[in-house]
Amino acid sequence: MKNMNQLMRQAKKMQEEIMKAQEALGEQTVEGTAGGGSVKVVMDGHKQVRQVQIAKEVVDPDDVEMLQDLILAALQDAAGKVEELAEQKLGKYTRGMNLPGMF
């Protein structure tokens, strides 16, 4: 029973560390870009978009599809960077585990 109590304490400590790491992750931001930087998206570590910047020269009313593609590409770039950041911050806790909902 003593080993079970120790195991429970270790699990609780790990859970607290994961929660702190997830909170810190949400405070960090990444920048995704497309079109040579003409579209920029700033996203936090919880994949919330915080800012979108679009250069005037890529706004063409006759080619809205291109602008949509650039925005999508910048969002995907930012999301990929968040995944990398999450792996750096949380990977040591989740490596080898198949935990749904964890980055």
N, C-alpha and C positions, 0 to 999 in steps of 0.2 A: 504494500500500500504506500510505503514511503516513496518508492520510485514513481508511482502514479501521481502523487502530489508534486513531485519535482517536475515531472513531465508537464503537468497542468500549468505550473508556474512558468516554465519555459515557453509554453504555447501562448500564455497570456502576454509575456514579455515580447514575443515575436509579433503578436497581433498589435500591440501598442507601437512597436517600431514601424510596422507596415503603415499604420494609420498616420503616424508622423511623417513618413516618407511620402504618402499620398497627399497630405496637406501641403508639404513643401513643393511637391510637383505642381500643384495648382497655382502656386505663386510664381512659377517660372514661365517664361514665354519663349516662343520660337517664331521665326519669320520664314514664311514660304514665299517664293517668288516665281514668276513666269514672265515670258516675253523679255528676257534680259533685264528683269527688274522693273518693267513697266507696270506690273501688277504685283502688289505685296499684300500678304495677309499675315497678321500677327495673331497667334493662337496661344492660349495658356496650356498648361500641362494637363488640363482636364478636357481638352479639345473644344474649348469655348472660344469662338472668334472674338477678338478684342478690337481689331482694327483692320480696315481694308483701305488700301491706297491705290488709286488708278491714275496713271499719267494721262494728261489731256490728249497727247498725241495718239493714244490707242482707242480713243472714243470716236468711232465712226458710225453715224446713224445708218449708213448703208451696209455696214458689216457688223451687226450686233452679235452674230454667231461667233466671230473671232474673239470679241470681248468676253463672251460667255465662256468660251474655251480657255481663255487666259485666266479668268477668275477660278474656274474649276481646277485648272492645273496648279495654281498658287495654293488653293485649299488643300489639294492632295499632297503637295510638297510639304506644307505645314503639318498636316496630319502624320505624314511619314516621319517627320522630325520629332513630333511628340511621341510617337511609338519608340523611336530610338532613345529619347530622353527617359521615357518610362522604363525601358529595359535597363538603362544605366542605373536608375534610382531604385527600381523595385526588383530587378532581375535576380539579385542575390537571395531574395525571399521566395520568388516564384519559380526559379529555375528547377526543372525536373518535375514540377507539379502541373497538372492540368486543371487549373482553377478557372471556371467560367466567370466572366465579368472582370477578370484581372487583365491588365494590359498584356 
